Amino acid sequence: MEITVDLKNELLQDPKTVESISVLYKKKKKYEGELVLINENPFEVKIFDKDKKDEAEKEHFVDFDKAIEIAIAHFDGTISVFKDVELN
């Protein structure tokens, strides 16, 4: 998935407004949780998925190369969805 300017701005401008982030990978693998870390350079995002049973999977760095969809939910009720664009 391409890291677009819009995606970066959505997370970097005011990360305190982000309620949760949902990341969908191929083969229906999904992580959803609170934003716990964001770095601008290099751009990386870590979420905490409290619903995962395996302790090793609770903290998850988003793999943008493998992600096909990222949804960002804000405390004001808005949700932004970013999807991988496949070129044929």
BALOBA-1460 file (C-alpha; in Angstrom, 3 decimals):
// residues 88
<rec num="1" residu="m" x="0.000" y="0.000" z="0.000"/>
<rec num="2" residu="e" x="1.337" y="3.405" z="-0.894"/>
<rec num="3" residu="i" x="1.922" y="5.806" z="1.988"/>
<rec num="4" residu="t" x="0.164" y="8.884" z="0.652"/>
<rec num="5" residu="v" x="0.443" y="12.470" z="1.844"/>
<rec num="6" residu="d" x="-3.200" y="12.286" z="2.953"/>
<rec num="7" residu="l" x="-2.554" y="9.192" z="5.061"/>
<rec num="8" residu="k" x="0.497" y="10.754" z="6.680"/>
<rec num="9" residu="n" x="-1.323" y="14.019" z="7.385"/>
<rec num="10" residu="e" x="-4.303" y="12.181" z="8.861"/>
<rec num="11" residu="l" x="-2.065" y="10.559" z="11.471"/>
<rec num="12" residu="l" x="0.606" y="13.197" z="12.038"/>
<rec num="13" residu="q" x="-1.462" y="16.399" z="12.305"/>
<rec num="14" residu="d" x="-3.218" y="15.574" z="15.553"/>
<rec num="15" residu="p" x="-2.738" y="11.963" z="16.662"/>
<rec num="16" residu="k" x="-4.675" y="12.619" z="19.902"/>
<rec num="17" residu="t" x="-7.915" y="12.739" z="17.877"/>
<rec num="18" residu="v" x="-7.404" y="9.135" z="16.674"/>
<rec num="19" residu="e" x="-9.599" y="6.680" z="18.569"/>
<rec num="20" residu="s" x="-8.484" y="3.529" z="16.753"/>
<rec num="21" residu="i" x="-6.794" y="2.224" z="13.638"/>
<rec num="22" residu="s" x="-7.870" y="-0.852" z="11.717"/>
<rec num="23" residu="v" x="-5.445" y="-2.537" z="9.308"/>
<rec num="24" residu="l" x="-6.511" y="-5.237" z="6.882"/>
<rec num="25" residu="y" x="-3.958" y="-7.480" z="5.197"/>
<rec num="26" residu="k" x="-4.311" y="-10.120" z="2.516"/>
<rec num="27" residu="k" x="-5.832" y="-13.431" z="3.609"/>
<rec num="28" residu="k" x="-8.260" y="-11.512" z="5.872"/>
<rec num="29" residu="k" x="-5.670" y="-10.904" z="8.610"/>
<rec num="30" residu="k" x="-6.779" y="-7.872" z="10.621"/>
<rec num="31" residu="y" x="-5.414" y="-5.779" z="13.459"/>
<rec num="32" residu="e" x="-7.423" y="-3.081" z="15.222"/>
<rec num="33" residu="g" x="-6.487" y="-0.975" z="18.180"/>
<rec num="34" residu="e" x="-5.260" y="2.224" z="19.734"/>
<rec num="35" residu="l" x="-2.452" y="4.271" z="18.234"/>
<rec num="36" residu="v" x="0.538" y="3.935" z="20.563"/>
<rec num="37" residu="l" x="3.423" y="5.201" z="18.424"/>
<rec num="38" residu="i" x="3.898" y="7.273" z="15.310"/>
<rec num="39" residu="n" x="7.194" y="8.373" z="13.788"/>
<rec num="40" residu="e" x="7.468" y="10.773" z="10.887"/>
<rec num="41" residu="n" x="10.847" y="9.773" z="9.503"/>
<rec num="42" residu="p" x="10.944" y="6.925" z="8.820"/>
<rec num="43" residu="f" x="7.161" y="6.809" z="8.775"/>
<rec num="44" residu="e" x="5.997" y="4.048" z="11.107"/>
<rec num="45" residu="v" x="2.839" y="3.398" z="13.056"/>
<rec num="46" residu="k" x="2.315" y="1.021" z="15.981"/>
<rec num="47" residu="i" x="-1.063" y="0.043" z="17.370"/>
<rec num="48" residu="f" x="-2.088" y="-1.906" z="20.464"/>
<rec num="49" residu="d" x="-4.693" y="-4.581" z="19.742"/>
<rec num="50" residu="k" x="-6.017" y="-5.601" z="23.164"/>
<rec num="51" residu="d" x="-8.285" y="-8.263" z="21.617"/>
<rec num="52" residu="k" x="-5.396" y="-10.437" z="20.387"/>
<rec num="53" residu="k" x="-4.869" y="-13.456" z="22.620"/>
<rec num="54" residu="d" x="-1.180" y="-13.877" z="21.745"/>
<rec num="55" residu="e" x="0.900" y="-11.342" z="23.704"/>
<rec num="56" residu="a" x="3.347" y="-11.096" z="20.800"/>
<rec num="57" residu="e" x="0.555" y="-9.871" z="18.493"/>
<rec num="58" residu="k" x="-0.918" y="-7.238" z="20.823"/>
<rec num="59" residu="e" x="1.596" y="-4.579" z="19.767"/>
<rec num="60" residu="h" x="1.673" y="-4.350" z="15.989"/>
<rec num="61" residu="f" x="3.743" y="-2.214" z="13.637"/>
<rec num="62" residu="v" x="1.706" y="-1.493" z="10.504"/>
<rec num="63" residu="d" x="3.322" y="-3.116" z="7.463"/>
<rec num="64" residu="f" x="2.380" y="-0.694" z="4.702"/>
<rec num="65" residu="d" x="3.873" y="-2.955" z="2.018"/>
<rec num="66" residu="k" x="1.393" y="-5.722" z="2.907"/>
<rec num="67" residu="a" x="-1.632" y="-3.680" z="4.027"/>
<rec num="68" residu="i" x="-4.581" y="-3.478" z="1.647"/>
<rec num="69" residu="e" x="-6.808" y="-1.184" z="3.739"/>
<rec num="70" residu="i" x="-6.354" y="1.166" z="6.683"/>
<rec num="71" residu="a" x="-9.291" y="2.758" z="8.491"/>
<rec num="72" residu="i" x="-8.735" y="5.567" z="10.987"/>
<rec num="73" residu="a" x="-11.553" y="6.268" z="13.451"/>
<rec num="74" residu="h" x="-11.602" y="9.589" z="15.281"/>
<rec num="75" residu="f" x="-13.230" y="10.477" z="18.592"/>
<rec num="76" residu="d" x="-15.592" y="12.868" z="16.768"/>
<rec num="77" residu="g" x="-17.147" y="9.916" z="14.920"/>
<rec num="78" residu="t" x="-15.449" y="10.430" z="11.560"/>
<rec num="79" residu="i" x="-13.715" y="7.535" z="9.824"/>
<rec num="80" residu="s" x="-11.135" y="7.824" z="7.052"/>
<rec num="81" residu="v" x="-10.421" y="4.801" z="4.882"/>
<rec num="82" residu="f" x="-7.315" y="4.359" z="2.765"/>
<rec num="83" residu="k" x="-7.201" y="1.450" z="0.302"/>
<rec num="84" residu="d" x="-4.474" y="-0.108" z="-1.778"/>
<rec num="85" residu="v" x="-4.913" y="0.781" z="-5.425"/>
<rec num="86" residu="e" x="-4.130" y="-2.061" z="-7.797"/>
<rec num="87" residu="l" x="-3.029" y="-1.116" z="-11.283"/>
<rec num="88" residu="n" x="-4.000" y="-3.529" z="-14.050"/>
